[in-house]
Structure formats: C-alpha cells, structure tokens
C-alpha cells in the first residue's frame, strides 16, 4: 500500500509543481520539505510537535508550555507546513529547540528525517493523517499521539471512502486525545481500537490569558471614551462588502461606531483598502498607524494587516463578527472574543466549528446571522439593548471557563502512557 501511496504522491507533486511555483511557495524551507536538515543537528531524543498552520501552532503553544514543565530537560522539535505557522512556533521556541518544515510524506524522505531527529515521541496537533510519517514512526518504535483530534463532517465522508486503507494507519497511532464523544464515535467507525480513544476536550478553551496591555490599543486607534468598536475578524473575499454595507447603514443611527476589519490573510490588505475606498471610507492600516496622532478621520476604517494581533483587538471591541461564516469557508475560532466577554455574531457557515458554534448558540452565548442582509439588524439590536449585549458576552466567557482543562488532561495521559 505504501509503495502505491508514494507513487501517487510523486505524480501529484509533479503535477502540482507549476502551481507551487506560481504561488511562490518555494521559500527557504523547501529544502527541508525534501528532507535536508542541518548536518550538525544533535537533539538527544527530543519531543517532536507537528502543527500544520496558525490555529494548530497556537494550540501547540499551550501544550508545549505545560510539557516543558513536565519535561524540563527535554528539547523540542517543531514542524509546520505553512510559513505563518512556522512564524508562530518560532515565537515560543527556546534555545536548543529546532523548527523546520514538515517533509513531503514520501517514505524514503520521512525515514531519513526521523533517523536524523531521533525523537522520543511525535505529537501531532489536531487530525493530520500522514500515512508514511505515522508508519515510519511506528516502524522505528517512536510513539505517535494525536492531540485535540477532531473529525469534521467533510473529513468523515472522505475517510469512510478509504476506511480499508486508513484503518491500519490510524491504529499505528499510540492514542488519540479527542475533542468530543462525537469525534470518538467517528474514529471508532473508521476502525480505531476503543482503547486508543481518549476524550479529553478541546484545548482551544485553554488558550487564554488576561491581556492588561490590550486596553492600550483603544488609545492607539485614537478612540474616545464614548466611541464603540466593531471588529470583524478573519474575513474572506465577499464578506468585507457585506460588513461595510452594514456599517454604512448603522452610522446614521450610531455615529460613535468605529470599524476594524481583520482579513484572514493579511496579504489581502491592499484589496481590502480598495473595497473600503469604494464605499467612501478612508482605510488606515494598523502597521502604519501614526502613534503621535490623537485622532483619525471620522470616516476612517482600520485594517489589521499584521499577524498575531487580532486577540488584542478583540479585547477592546464592543461587538464582534467572526468571518469565514457568511461564505462557505466554515467559519473561524470564536473563543478569543468569547474569553473577553464580547457579544459574538457569525454567519450560517460554521461547519469547521460546528459543535462549538452549536454550543454557543444553545447557551445563548452568540448570535447567528442567517444572511448578510440581516447583519445590520443584528448589530442594531445589540447596540440598542445594552443589557442583552452585556449578558451575551458574559455567557460567552463563562462557557469558555467551564470547558477549560483539556491540556492538563492530555499532559497527564502522555506522562502515564509514554516513556519520554
């Protein structure tokens, strides 16, 4: 099976190469993706943590903080696939750690990389199934653990189609730390042995800490005390127009309302600037703020064009819309604004966070906007009903607090089940 998988992977890679070049993904880590690591690398059986991109890297940061306490003498190896994920793991690496890009999942490349790293364990954040990686780790007696694992509706349909091929790979994993009973049932349906399934909860609830310095961001934006800030986070193409249209309608009633747009991909900032201009507003990038300015034009709309700052702007928001949900992208994480007791709105397409969004709706800790045209009405209602605005935010924060503790449970499982 693995020989056939290698062959298919190579054919796909050759076919994809022109697109890879077009998208300028031949960054400096490309050699690492081919398995070339520094010759002088000496790590003494490190803990290997793989986090594909931004969301997983943030979760990895929570886990690594507690693993360092449990294993203070251990070095860590971090692998990612995206450059943004790579940047985030570098923010919490320490001296002696090694950060690199995960090699292509070809058996001869993976085998060489594992031989160089000699990890004591490989911890994969969320459900990244790389057959050769998992198989080669198992053959070399390195336990693999999947943490914060979940199986989305879309993934489940795909995995069921290849269950006979997938079952063997999945059961080479030492154990799965799963977000919910629903995910456990799905993995069981795919053939994972019951003793490998541990329901530990969602680590994303553990991400948060208070951010006293975040309040300075309100001053940075030049906002006056009575002004309120509407933050639209992680937006995608097709959503900014809906948000700006809603905002323009609301300004007649709420002239003290200000807007910050945070596109999911900051490289779209120039595009978002153009859209803002078409609506008659003045775009101002956060990276270009004039800190000496006391006040920005009343028609200014802020664009968050940097990575890693959305959390702090959620902290000063008065109302939040989480993007990727008015279009069929599947939504984004709503826990960050929830932690800060913010009233949260999102669209109907939250299938990547289905259980989480359903939980928030059931607890009346968020509101769903069924269509883009409804957005101004939803915002108008909350801004006009301060008691409900405050209550929905308080319910959101309490829900986060009630679901914390997954990371601690996972570290305890690792300590008792794996010799590191």
Phi, psi and omega in degrees: 000319185288331175295316178296319179299316177302315182298315179297318181298317181295315179299316179297318182297318179295317180294327184275344187305315179302320178292322178301317179291319181299322181276003177058045180265007176278062181281181186295345178273003184297324178299323178295326178293340175268002175096008180271112180245160180304136182295329184276009185294120177223113191237347176059066176052065183286171170269121182262122179241123178252130179221113192299314186213204190299306183301314180293324179295322177295319177297319178302322180300322178296313183295315184297324178303317180281328177294325178297324177292323181284328182229072188296338183271354187274142168270162182235145171245132179240130174239145175223176173248322182266155178292326179291321175297319179300318180296321182291316180294331177294337180289340178238010173289154178239171179304131181097345176281164179227131180244132179207174178267135182301129179295158174302145188278062175250135191304316184290331176285312182299319181299317181295319181294316179298321179297326178284318184285322184049057183287154175275337179197152174239120181251118181256124183275125183067195194260076175262108182257104175246102188305313181292321178301310182294319181294314181292322175300316179297317180296332181262016175060035174254116181294138176250133179233130173260124181245151183057033186289143176210155178236108180289165179303314183295315180296320182299317178299317180292316181296324181297329180292334181243025182309313181302326179278328187278329187305314181298316180297313182300323183279358170277346174288136182297309171197161181249128171263110196252150183289322187210166176298326178299317178295323178297317179297321181292318177294323176298318177299328179280359174102007178288133181296139185304326183289351178268354187258117180237113179277110185245350181099181185262117181296339182296338175291341183268000189292336202268149171214155180296153186227074183302324182288346182296333181297339178292338182294334178293321176291324180299327179277357179071026182278139176276166187303318185278349182282145180246147185247126175257118180252123174253105188261147175056048182278156181238166176306135182098343180264325182301320180298319179295317181293315180294322177298316178297316181298319181297321178293323185286333184300329180297324180271327186232075183294347180269007182272129177245157186233135171237123177259130179238090179299142181304322179247105185304336179294350175275005187302321179296319177298316180294323175303316181296319180296317179299317179299323179296334178271002176087015179255167179257115179281138177227120179281140178298324182292345183244020180298140174270101186294344178275348182287136178270339187204139176254160181305147182297336180265015181285140171235128185274143176241121176277103185252021179238166180258139172092003183252353184301322179307315183289330178281331170300325183297331183255002181288155172258336177205144188230137168244130180258121188279189186071012188238345173275341175240170188277062175257341177100002176082179178220178187296126179260002186286329182298306177295329179298319181300327181270015176063037181265141173291128189245135172242146172209162182277188186280349186256077180247034188292340175281346179227042190298309182296319180295313181294322177298320179297316180295321179292319180297326180269007183053041181254007176196167178232138179262133177262107187294330180216154181303326182295340181277348186302312180298325179294318180295316179293318179302316181299313183292318180293335181270348181235082187298327180296315179291322177302315180290319184295318181295324176293319179294322178295323179297315181295318181297324178297319177298311182299323182290342185250014180278161176119354183298319184297318179298319179295321181293314180299321179296319177298317179298317181296323183273338189252344187229136175271109182252000000 
